[in-house]
Amino acid sequence: MGFILFDGCKEYTEAFYTRQGINQQWDWKEGKYSFVIEPDGTGSYYDFTNVKDGRAKASDFFKCEIIDEQ
């Protein structure tokens, strides 16, 4: 359990974190939305709200990087 931050960290929602193989995944709003980060740093956003077969194509892509806050 954790949070997804939006709008420059001004808004958030609770999300469930899982590791799917080597990908990291966050799901929120009862699985209606997902964000997946692949090992190369590609982040993909999925919206399942109007999907009938459980499959969705990513509607947005992002370049993600780990920030070390030491």
C-alpha positions as CSV (number, residue, x, y, z in Angstrom):
1,M,0.0,0.0,0.0
2,G,1.2,3.5,-0.9
3,F,0.3,6.6,-2.7
4,I,0.3,7.9,-6.3
5,L,1.1,11.6,-6.4
6,F,-0.4,14.0,-9.1
7,D,0.0,17.6,-10.2
8,G,3.5,18.1,-8.8
9,C,2.7,16.3,-5.6
10,K,-0.3,18.5,-4.7
11,E,-2.9,15.6,-5.0
12,Y,-2.6,11.9,-4.2
13,T,-4.6,8.7,-4.1
14,E,-3.9,5.4,-2.3
15,A,-2.4,2.7,-4.6
16,F,-1.4,-0.9,-4.3
17,Y,2.2,-1.7,-5.3
18,T,3.3,-5.0,-6.8
19,R,6.3,-6.3,-8.7
20,Q,5.2,-8.1,-11.9
21,G,8.4,-10.0,-12.9
22,I,10.9,-7.2,-13.3
23,N,8.3,-4.4,-13.7
24,Q,7.0,-2.3,-10.9
25,Q,3.3,-1.7,-10.9
26,W,0.8,0.6,-9.0
27,D,-2.9,0.1,-9.2
28,W,-5.6,2.4,-7.8
29,K,-9.3,3.0,-7.8
30,E,-10.1,-0.7,-7.5
31,G,-7.9,-1.6,-10.5
32,K,-9.4,1.0,-12.8
33,Y,-6.0,2.6,-13.3
34,S,-2.4,1.3,-13.4
35,F,1.1,2.7,-13.8
36,V,3.9,0.4,-14.7
37,I,7.7,1.1,-14.7
38,E,9.9,-1.2,-16.8
39,P,13.6,-1.7,-16.0
40,D,14.7,0.7,-18.7
41,G,12.8,3.5,-17.0
42,T,9.7,3.6,-19.3
43,G,6.6,4.4,-17.4
44,S,3.2,3.5,-18.9
45,Y,-0.2,4.7,-17.7
46,Y,-3.3,2.4,-18.3
47,D,-7.0,3.4,-17.9
48,F,-9.3,0.3,-17.6
49,T,-12.5,2.3,-17.0
50,N,-14.1,1.6,-20.5
51,V,-12.4,-1.7,-21.2
52,K,-14.7,-4.8,-21.4
53,D,-12.1,-7.6,-22.0
54,G,-9.6,-6.6,-19.3
55,R,-7.0,-5.4,-21.8
56,A,-6.0,-1.8,-22.3
57,K,-3.2,-0.1,-24.3
58,A,-1.1,2.4,-22.5
59,S,-2.5,5.9,-23.1
60,D,0.6,7.8,-21.8
61,F,4.3,7.1,-21.6
62,F,6.9,8.7,-19.3
63,K,10.7,8.5,-18.8
64,C,11.2,7.6,-15.1
65,E,14.4,7.6,-13.0
66,I,15.2,6.7,-9.5
67,I,16.2,9.7,-7.4
68,D,18.6,8.8,-4.5
69,E,17.6,11.0,-1.6
70,Q,20.6,10.4,0.7
